[in-house]
Amino acid sequence: MHTFLLPIDESETRAKQAATTVLELPGSTDEKEVVLLNVSEPTKQPWLQEFEAQRAEGSRDPSLPDSTNAAYELLEEAGVAVDTRLEEGDVTECILEVADDVDADSIVMSGRQKSATGKVLFGSITQSVLLNTNRPVTVLMSD
């Protein structure tokens, strides 16, 4: 079994691209396992606030972000075992911790092209993950 960790942000396009990439990699779907990871920084993104509100109200199956649902559906329809994780904290740290926790064989994540100034001001999660893991990382670039 090959375990892939897919950190998913709010973009359905990037989520579908990552899921499709996993499906296109060598190996049958029954040899693949995917963990979809959403991370919210302490400022709490609106989707996490909604998820937590639904959970607090006793919902057994709170709504996941649309981007996660899009990737989940693609993978599940193809017959891949899929799990979801919602974490709160520093995005890079959570990605690395979950990769260790699930013993991911590789990480498939989307990056966005940023200007040099944007990287200095806002950092780069993709770059941080690449520099701080020994696991193979597949980076999918988007606008």
Secondary structure as UniProt FT lines:
FT   STRAND          2..7
FT   HELIX           12..24
FT   HELIX           29..31
FT   STRAND          32..40
FT   TURN            42..43
FT   HELIX           46..56
FT   TURN            57..58
FT   HELIX           66..77
FT   TURN            78..79
FT   STRAND          81..88
FT   HELIX           91..101
FT   TURN            102..103
FT   STRAND          106..112
FT   HELIX           116..122
FT   HELIX           125..132
FT   STRAND          137..142
//
